[in-house]
């Protein structure tokens, strides 16, 4: 890319691991105006395999900031579950994390994961929180109101989708989505910063 040196410098500034010179990894650095965007990752020449998509808020001239991120993928078993990493910087942050499966059918997604389980781990591999079936959690009303406040689509009461509303200290975390009883299907993981 013509701005490869700037991509490398920005990646270093935001804490991304360096990509080897000449690698076939892809990277894009640009300003985005406020709004929703989709990133699609596919294999060159129709290749398949496991890929990692990263998004970093590097500031920029537009003044827009990254407020939520989601990823849709096949959810398998063992090491083939859906994993999203995220970092909380500077101070404690309230976050809404959702694992959507059955509600995807409302949007015409076939083969949706019937009963997702959501687990949040810290960088030391310790389980921070988990949920299976969002509406049975003690804070389900707060989860629903937070989803509405951040513009997330509503989940039906009693739906088998999972969600967690947490206040997390600074650090690195992973949101791990798997199927209850080792089931598989298409899942969506969503991360929202809650104001």
N, C-alpha and C positions, 0 to 999 in steps of 0.2 A: 504494500500500500504506500502511496506517496507520503503519508504521515506516520510511517512505521516508527521513527525515532520518538515522535510525540506519544504514540501509543505505548511504547516501552517506558518512557518517563512517567506517564500518567499511571500505568499499571504499578510501577514501583511506589509512586506517591500514595496510592490507595491501599497498598499492602497485598496486591495480587502476586502470586508466584510468577517468576519470569518464564517466558516461552523461549525455547531454544531457537537460535537463528536458523532459518530454513525449515522450521517445522511446518506441518500442514494444518496447524491450529488456525482458527479464524478469530479476528478481533475487529471491533469497530469503535471508533471514538468520535462522538459528535454531540452537539447540543440538541436537545429536544425541547419543544414547547410543551406546556402543560397539556395533559390528555392521556389517553390510553394507547398503548402500542403492543404489538405482538412480535416476538422473536421466534423464528422457526429454525431449528437445527436439523440438518439432514446430512447424509453421507455423500461425499463427492462421487459421481459415477454410480449412484445407487447403492453405495456401501452401507453396511449396517454395523452396529456395535453400541457400546455404552459411551455416552458423551456427557460432558459437564458444561452447562451454560452458566456464566457468571454475569451479574449486572452490578456495577458500582456507581454510586453517585459521586462524581468527581468535581462537583461545583458547576462551573460553566457560566456562560454569559446570559443564558435565558432566564435565570432565576428560578426555574422549575426545579423541584426536588423529587427524589424517588420516595414514594409514600407506601407503595404496596407492590408485591410481586407474586405471580402465580405460575405454576407449571403443570401441564397435563401430560401424563405418560402412562404406559402400561405398568401395572403394579404386579410384580411377581412374588416369589418367596425367597427366603434366604438373603443373598446379597443382591437380589433383583427387585428390592422394594424401591419406592419413590422417596428420595432424600433431598431436602432443600436445606442448605446452610445459610445462616444469617449472622450478622454481627451487630451487637448493641454497643455504641460508643458513648463516651463522656459521662452519661448519667443514666439512672434507672429509666426504663421505657416500658410503657404499656403496649402490648402487642396482642393482636388477634390472629390466631393460627387456625386454619380450617383444613380438614381432609374431606373432600367431597367425593362421593361415589354414587349412591342411588339418585341423588338430585340431578346428576348429569343427564339422566334420561329425559328430564323436562326439556333439555336443550337439544334433544335428538342424538345424544351420544350413545352408540350401541356398545354392548359389552361392558357396561359400567361396573365398577367394584361394588358388590352388594352391601358390604358392611366394613367400612374402613376403620382402622385403629390408628390413632395419632399419638406419637410419643415425642417429647422434646428432651434432648440430651445436651449437656454442657460440653465444653472442650475436653474435660477430663473423663468423658464417657459415662457420667452419672445421669441417671434418669431424673429430670426436673419435674415433669408432669406428664400425664397421659389421659386420654379420653376415648371412649367408645360410646357412641350415641349421645350427641351433644345436649339434647333436651332433658336428660336425666341428671345432668350436673347441677350442683347446688347453686351455681351462678348463671344458670341458663338464661334468665331474664336479662342479665347484664351482657351476656354474649350476644343475644338478639339485638339489644339496643345499640351495642357497639358496632355490630355488623351494619345496621341501618345508618349509623353516624358516619361510617367510612365509605358508604356506597356499595357495600357487598350485597349480592342478591340474598333474599330471605330463604331460610331453611324451614321446612314444615315441622311443626311440633310432632315429635315421635319419629322423625326421619332418622335413619341409621347413620347419617353423616356425623363426623366428629369435629369438635371445635374446642379450643382453649383460649381463655382470656387471661393473660399473665402480665405481671410487672416484673421485668428481668433486669438484673444488674449488668453493667458492662461486661462483655465477653463474647465468645463465639459459641454458637448453638447449631444443632441440626434438628429439623422437623422430619420425622420418619413416619411414612405412611405404609401400612401393611394391611392385609386382609385378615379379619377375624377367622380363626380356624383354617389358616393357610389358604384362603380363597384368593383368587386373582381376578384382574379386570382393569379397566381404565379408571384412573383416579386423578384428582386435581388437588394440589396443595396450594394454599393461599396464605400469604403473610401480609398483615396490615399494621402500620404504625397507628396507634389509637391516640388522638389528641387529648 
